C-alpha cells in the first residue's frame, strides 16, 4: 500500500441518542468522549 502524508483527518462520530433500558441512567442523553484516535 502506498503511504501518504496527511495534515488533517476528519472523523464523524454519532451517538445512539439516549441510553438503553439496561443502563443505570436509562433514557438520558448519551455522550461520546474521545481522547485518542489511532490511524494505521
N, C-alpha and C positions, 0 to 999 in steps of 0.2 A: 504494500500500500504506500502511495506517495505521501510524504509528510509535508504539511503546510504550516507556516507561521501565521497565527491569527492574533488580533489585538482584543477582540471582544467576542463573547458568546452570549446569545440570548437564550434564556431559559424560561419557559412558560410552565407554571405550576397551578393546578386547580385543586381546591379542596372539595370535600364531599358535601359542603353546605352546613349540615347540622350533625351533631354526634348521634350515633345509633342507640337503640334501646338498651343494649348491654353495657354501655358506658356509664360510669358514675355520674357524669354531667349530661345525661341524655337530653336531647332537644336543644342544647346550647349551640351557638355558632362554633364551627370547627376552625381551628387555627393551623397554619403551616409555618414552622420555624426552620430555617435552613441556615447553617453556619459554614458549611463546606460543600463544594461541588468538585468532584474529580472527573477529569477528562483523560481519555486514553487515545 
